[in-house]
Amino acid sequence: MSHAGITAEAAADLATHAGELIESLMLRPWGQVSPSVYETGRVVALAPWLTGHLDRIDYLIGTQRPDGAWGAPDGYGLVPTLSATEAILTALTREDPGTDRERLAQAAERGLRLLAAWLGGGRIDLPDMPAIEHIVPSLVALINRHLQNLPGHAPLPLPEGMSYDGLHLVTSWIGSGGEIPEKLLHALEIAGDQAGGAPSVRPDAIGTVGASPAATAAWLAGRDADGPAREHLEAVVRRHGGPVPVGLPITVFERGWVLSWLARAGVTVEVPPEMLADLRTAIGPSGTPAGPGLPADADTTSVALYALALLGAPHEPDSLLGFRSGTHFSTWPGEQGTSVSVNAHVLDAFGEYVRRRPAAAPRYEQTIAEVAAWVRERQQPDGSWTDRWHASPYYATVSCALALDSFGGAASDEPVRAAVEWVLGTQRPDGSWGRWEGTAEETAYAMQVLLLTGDRADPRLLRAAAAGEEYLTRSAGKEHPPLWHDKDLYVPLAVARSAVIAATHLARRARERPWPPEGAPS
């Protein structure tokens, strides 16, 4: 990987940022993740004994919008608003020491008024988020218990199309001592009292239940709050200053995405050999999870495999075959729904392995062709893709367009061109891209679509990328808004930063060195 064509000063600047980013992955191996309103609300309700309790309450109060909501638009605000409102009502009911009861009551009232308007106003369109079909009923039921003692408030209805049936089945199963699917452990808190000390639940070696502070706190609620699980929660809140993230650790996930964004763009990085060794070791016969406490998934496995191949350490991708479901791959076996970004990353993993190991082509070429066709068939009429693991179509589109451009064959040429046209047509006047507003992360994805897949003779691409680079420069130091899907929206901070570094590198290279003719070495 070379910075040829970029000035020495610019190359050194990017190399420094990339090096600092890689160093941060080693210094903070659990991952760098934004705090979550949903998760923090659950920890406030479940673990008032945990260090930083008042800081978590202050965080909830401080992040409430004037209209009473928490979270993003388009239905994304329901889960965090339910969680924060219920947590504040719980703190009021318990009469938590050190709290400002009037301030809490005002925040709860604002939240309740808005929830009544949302849930009583007809259909509300909800995003496809993990366990939302259980989380919403569990929180509505908890709030309605509080409302029995609050005059002037009618019980909240469930959103149209939701019921308590699935939640009741889950809680009954957990209460019976039945074995709990790994992916459900991440949302164990939905089981309420049945989660406390659930006999079939055992914390991971590092003390986490389901890589979730809320799930861990829910499990601790039914037992003596000491031991590895308590120590793990204390470590999480010390690291984050009170508020907690929705998922931690995310070690493999974070390293795979950071390394693949940087390597794909040609950013020079010195990867510690122990990081590569850890990444290789994490991939077992069934793949790898994002981090301890989670089940193996096809997305993290694919990105880790792709990163290893890009960095010259290709690892046979057979562990992915267990996620195969016909002509596409599931995030995990039995997944409800499908993900285009997961399948794009699967395409990257198989395709890059075959590029590095051509003798393996006969074994994997049919899989590559089928996955590429499946991804192409799910392109939107406007040229974009959307996905269940990210709120932004720019993430889904960069995942699909780059994978198809590299490994989708001639049949992918037109879909990739359509994606480029969609990106060009949705740039904002300030040079940014974004679903709700311009953001550095989404702008970085859009720029990569243009600079890694676009027609090198099209001057519109360079103009758009230059405007995007100027926006990234102006946005330096600003917070990345949460756009990634979990129980709540979150942002993996190092991953977002790596995407920005990669896009900036590509824009500088395109500006300072004319693109070579197609087929020429770059």
Steps between C-alpha positions, in 0.01 A plus 500: 500500500644833395439869542657568159373828357410648838727768642735383771335728756149377423611138502675545834190665645274213398755240605519661844122495539481141382782395731334667798176325415667157484675572830165588659364157404778341705461739793121455521445139394133491602423760236407866468121534500264792556269500804144377454187661642316168492776306675571775752131519585488125569807520723347793692185293560675173581822595681471815717785356710745523210768770503393812305123464555438876528721563198281263299185680611658835406588355159139398441364839603764684299436311177121541498377728222257788573212299350559224755669251268833326497666356192485546124200563270298251294395270782850466645403710801238262642732250673733756665204719600322205661817392681598844627144587610461170687840542666413850622163376632682221683745746657204712614316201646810380687571854619864458400724707732669805348251551217301815422144367518345799325745475213433127471124548510512760223712278277272201562190705423647622172589145404156364593317768304701426189465123535123535536491707181721256308333178612146636506523673165465199272768307321865571581762369259779334694847413370628143482702489822617199701235371745274803446196270493582406862657823626203726422236280671725452804550875544136590435396247766746648751381855434136396531575364846623844599195665346269309733618741771509814284159668468416652164696248289330225303694177434720510192391273213744287305587607146271355237603147410682431829381277783619366833484138381863464395625673814291270721643195324855622549456587868326170573778307329772686690312453828476126436877472483501421127819554302500854357620561143826694502362790297216548752745541788588841354148617596450292817357806678171455312423204728452727801505317833563168323839629383633542853727209571349299212637149561595430138701823467870513573708814450786478251856460625539878523174533696260625233158358421435534128755782458232730643515714816119483525488121466780466756322732743173310451670169580664650810163627628411154627820421685775642714646783291860396543744298296614521137172639361500788749867564434435505126221758536717716724777490237255603226365799691846613603609489136197700382452738795156381602287453186544163335518374140248258352759233430847430636751344436511523119867410458492293181229712338693822556836367385357335189316809381780747579769292329286427194397864442861617522652217295236514225570870448876445492580684823844403627466345845733297714283231655641342818566132431312403816188675366510293183567187704203575725278556197605167348454318830152645551368324187399152601316230304169684561637847430560777751278721715536878517633453851474286814144423609353502149431220251712462188358693206562509127560875491788515747642175361495633143658833583771337709576258214506785250734709715739207543510439125561868422786502747666200340384233745208330319302254709282231343136623510325165558379618842248715312325202343306433818315828445389411149126509433432410138666756274572748778648505850328577831660713769459194723309175452125548540514876443163666445557725200800548273784747463656626177807636677569162660483335159718770345761430766469125436566578134810698601628214716464228237608726215815631663600152614471369143694802371782411742463124451395449133515122536195525728284654225322178392390439859347842560412650160136382506451645849653830386272516195185416700567752776581772246171433319308504828649839593429645154136393518449704816615834363238774534357661183696820572833311504548479877478212745355502854581266783391371839832569676539872424259791479675656201460383141855629438643221717299231322583652162875523557502141627312368196654720231860430604443125529321478164760718330779274622341156480160526327615456141369675190137455610572746782626785280160664458392467866831658607452786251149553637641521852752763390224705339291477815793623709568789262133597503463507879796717598398793717588864415769505771679204340374240748277197478258366759157356567374761748784750480848503360741292707869422470441123513241499221704744295798265527290210371368703208849614404624142499224396261612775261874455533521120513235406243430804284591572138845652520432721199195666662597844633185511717654244731807707578291813559262317731784329686687831541189661649464198728860528612448869584198403708704236684767759575240741640343220704822388667446465874121482481320207656380222274124452550385144572388319184581133560223259600490316830231521767561873465689696235870527580826596335817287509728800523821346370317349203347835404837668537667241278241558226576874509876441483452262206279745309738789561792293372309407184397860434856629539637229277241576231564873520878490496552213258296449183323167497668248273319345205280203584708191557821687573666432837419756768 
